[in-house]
Amino acid sequence: MLGPEGSTMRIHGMALLLAAAVTPLACAQGMQLDESTEALQENDGQGEVDEATAVDADTGTDADTEEASTGDKQLQGAATACTPGHGRACYTGLASTRDVGACSGGIEICFSDGSGYGPCEHEVLPAEETCANDIDDDCDGAVNEGCECTPGDTEPCYNGPPGTEGVGICQAGMRTCTEEGTWSPACVGEVQPSLREDLNSPYDDDCTGTPHDSLCEQNGILTCPSGNCMQVPHCSNAGGIVACAFPWECLP
């Protein structure tokens, strides 16, 4: 049975154990560890902490690795201008011509490396106006402006004196619209009055309405022994004005 001294020693020992239990542990060098980070000591015999190998206690990842990964993501985001393969509408012509007449927008596709968009494909830009169709080729809101006709079209034509078309041998011809949208000057197949009336012909060569007439007109009535006459132009320039007369004359 212990005496009073034994009881005192026993109580003192328990107090020391209790104090040791509640006192925070310390590193060999006196460094106290916080709750979020633990230091991994290299086994170099000196017990020093390698700061480069610090590990985040919450994520369990190496701090340097996480920082490098974040930097790579930032660089990747800065270099990527668009999502690879993404398409968007485009038009490189004047904005006022888009969707006017033949003009329409196209599409451009993001490059596979995301560095930007490629050229605008399938767009239709203003072109030179052509008279060969009924389309607004130059996208200005007007169709075939400046065109006299549609290329390939034909129409009757006659370049003879008024009142002679369809009289005697005179008849109209046909003209064709050119590729430039203008009428051809050639009137194919037309027959104009002949300046020479063949009195022995059964036809009204001069388209006067009197076939095989035997008289030529010149200041009244002119009879030609040969039976042939024609209008011969006589022109004068008086005061800068050209005036022409077409009197009938007998032919030998």
C-alpha positions in Angstrom: 0.0 0.0 0.0 1.4 3.3 -1.2 1.9 6.2 1.2 1.2 9.8 0.6 4.5 10.2 -1.3 3.5 7.4 -3.7 0.2 9.0 -4.4 1.8 12.3 -5.1 4.2 10.8 -7.6 1.5 8.9 -9.3 -0.6 12.0 -9.8 2.4 13.9 -11.1 3.1 11.3 -13.7 -0.5 11.3 -15.0 -0.3 15.1 -15.3 2.8 14.8 -17.5 1.1 12.3 -19.8 -2.0 14.5 -20.1 0.2 17.5 -21.0 2.1 15.6 -23.6 -1.2 14.5 -25.2 -2.5 18.0 -25.7 0.8 19.6 -26.7 1.1 20.1 -30.7 3.8 18.0 -32.3 6.8 19.9 -33.6 9.2 19.2 -36.5 12.8 18.5 -35.9 13.6 22.0 -36.8 10.7 23.5 -34.8 8.3 24.0 -37.8 4.7 23.6 -37.0 2.4 22.0 -39.7 -0.8 23.7 -40.5 -4.0 21.8 -41.1 -4.1 22.3 -44.9 -0.5 21.6 -46.0 1.9 18.9 -44.9 5.6 19.1 -45.7 7.1 16.1 -47.4 10.7 15.7 -46.2 13.3 14.3 -48.5 15.3 11.4 -47.0 18.6 13.4 -47.1 19.4 12.9 -43.5 18.9 16.6 -42.7 15.2 16.8 -42.3 14.8 19.8 -44.5 11.5 20.5 -46.3 11.5 20.5 -50.1 9.2 23.4 -51.0 9.0 22.3 -54.7 7.1 19.2 -53.6 4.4 20.8 -51.6 1.1 19.1 -52.1 -2.3 20.7 -51.7 -4.0 18.9 -48.9 -7.5 19.6 -50.3 -6.9 18.4 -53.9 -4.0 16.1 -53.5 -2.3 17.6 -56.5 1.2 18.9 -56.9 1.2 22.7 -56.8 3.6 23.1 -59.7 1.7 20.7 -61.9 -1.6 22.5 -61.2 0.0 25.9 -62.1 1.5 24.5 -65.3 -1.8 23.0 -66.3 -3.6 26.3 -65.7 -1.0 28.1 -67.8 -1.4 25.6 -70.7 -5.2 26.1 -70.7 -4.8 29.9 -70.8 -2.4 29.7 -73.7 -4.7 27.3 -75.5 -7.6 29.6 -75.0 -5.7 32.5 -76.3 -4.6 30.7 -79.5 -8.0 29.3 -80.3 -10.1 31.8 -82.3 -13.0 29.5 -83.0 -14.3 25.9 -82.5 -12.8 23.6 -85.2 -15.4 22.6 -87.8 -17.8 25.4 -86.8 -19.5 27.1 -89.7 -20.9 30.6 -89.9 -22.5 32.8 -92.5 -20.3 35.2 -94.5 -20.4 37.7 -97.4 -17.5 39.6 -98.8 -19.3 41.9 -101.2 -20.9 45.3 -100.4 -23.5 44.9 -97.7 -26.1 46.8 -99.8 -25.9 44.0 -102.5 -26.4 41.0 -100.2 -29.6 39.1 -101.0 -30.3 41.5 -103.9 -30.8 39.9 -107.3 -28.4 37.0 -107.9 -26.2 37.9 -104.9 -26.3 35.7 -101.8 -24.1 34.9 -98.8 -22.0 31.8 -98.2 -20.4 29.9 -95.3 -16.9 29.9 -93.8 -15.6 27.0 -91.7 -13.3 27.1 -88.7 -9.9 25.5 -89.3 -9.1 22.2 -87.6 -6.6 23.9 -85.3 -9.1 26.5 -84.3 -6.8 29.3 -85.5 -9.5 31.1 -87.5 -12.1 30.8 -90.3 -11.4 29.8 -93.8 -12.5 31.6 -97.0 -16.2 32.4 -97.7 -17.5 29.6 -99.8 -20.6 29.3 -102.1 -21.3 33.1 -101.9 -22.5 34.9 -105.1 -21.0 38.3 -105.6 -22.2 41.0 -108.1 -21.2 40.4 -111.7 -21.4 42.3 -115.0 -25.0 42.7 -116.1 -25.8 40.4 -119.0 -28.7 40.8 -121.3 -28.9 37.0 -121.8 -31.2 36.4 -118.8 -33.9 38.1 -116.7 -31.7 38.2 -113.6 -30.2 41.2 -111.8 -26.6 40.1 -112.2 -25.0 43.2 -110.7 -27.3 43.2 -107.8 -28.3 46.8 -108.0 -32.1 46.2 -107.9 -32.6 46.6 -111.7 -32.9 43.8 -114.3 -31.1 44.1 -117.7 -30.7 47.9 -117.5 -29.2 49.3 -120.8 -30.4 46.3 -122.8 -32.4 47.0 -126.0 -33.3 43.4 -126.3 -32.7 39.8 -125.2 -29.9 38.1 -127.1 -31.2 35.8 -129.8 -34.6 37.5 -130.1 -35.7 38.6 -133.6 -38.1 41.1 -135.0 -39.1 42.5 -138.4 -37.2 45.5 -139.7 -37.3 47.8 -142.7 -35.0 50.7 -143.6 -36.5 51.9 -146.8 -38.5 55.1 -147.4 -41.7 55.5 -145.4 -44.7 54.2 -147.4 -42.8 51.8 -149.5 -42.8 48.8 -147.2 -45.0 46.1 -148.7 -45.4 48.0 -152.0 -44.1 46.4 -155.2 -41.0 44.4 -154.6 -40.3 46.1 -151.2 -40.6 44.0 -148.1 -39.4 43.9 -144.5 -36.6 41.7 -143.2 -35.6 40.4 -139.8 -33.0 41.5 -137.4 -31.5 39.6 -134.5 -30.5 40.8 -131.0 -26.8 40.5 -130.3 -25.1 39.1 -127.2 -24.6 42.6 -126.0 -28.3 43.2 -126.0 -28.4 45.5 -129.0 -30.2 45.0 -132.3 -28.0 44.0 -135.2 -27.7 46.7 -137.9 -28.2 44.0 -140.6 -31.8 43.7 -141.7 -31.7 40.3 -143.3 -34.1 39.7 -146.2 -35.4 43.2 -146.6 -35.9 44.6 -150.1 -35.8 48.4 -150.6 -36.9 50.3 -153.6 -34.6 50.1 -156.6 -33.2 53.4 -157.9 -33.5 51.9 -161.4 -36.9 51.1 -162.8 -36.8 48.5 -165.4 -39.5 49.4 -167.8 -39.4 46.0 -169.3 -39.9 44.3 -166.0 -43.3 43.2 -164.8 -42.4 44.2 -161.3 -42.8 47.5 -159.5 -39.0 47.9 -158.9 -39.2 51.4 -157.4 -42.2 50.5 -155.2 -44.3 53.4 -156.4 -47.4 51.3 -156.6 -47.4 51.2 -160.5 -45.7 48.1 -161.9 -43.8 48.2 -165.2 -44.5 51.9 -165.6 -43.1 53.4 -168.8 -42.5 56.9 -167.7 -39.9 58.5 -165.4 -40.8 61.7 -163.5 -38.6 64.7 -163.7 -40.2 68.1 -163.5 -43.3 66.5 -165.0 -43.1 63.6 -167.3 -39.9 62.2 -168.9 -40.0 59.6 -171.6 -36.9 57.6 -171.9 -36.2 56.0 -175.3 -34.2 53.2 -173.7 -37.1 52.4 -171.4 -34.8 52.7 -168.4 -34.4 55.5 -165.9 -33.2 56.0 -162.3 -33.1 58.6 -159.6 -29.7 60.2 -159.5 -28.9 62.2 -156.3 -27.7 65.8 -156.7 -26.6 67.4 -153.4 -25.5 70.9 -152.6 -24.0 72.5 -149.5 -25.4 75.9 -149.0 -24.6 77.7 -145.8 -23.4 74.5 -144.2 -26.6 72.7 -144.9 -26.5 69.7 -147.1 -29.5 69.4 -149.4 -30.1 66.6 -151.9 -32.5 66.2 -154.7 -33.2 62.9 -156.5 -34.3 63.7 -160.0 -35.1 61.0 -162.5 -32.7 60.6 -165.4 -32.8 58.4 -168.4 -30.3 55.6 -168.8 -28.8 54.7 -172.1 
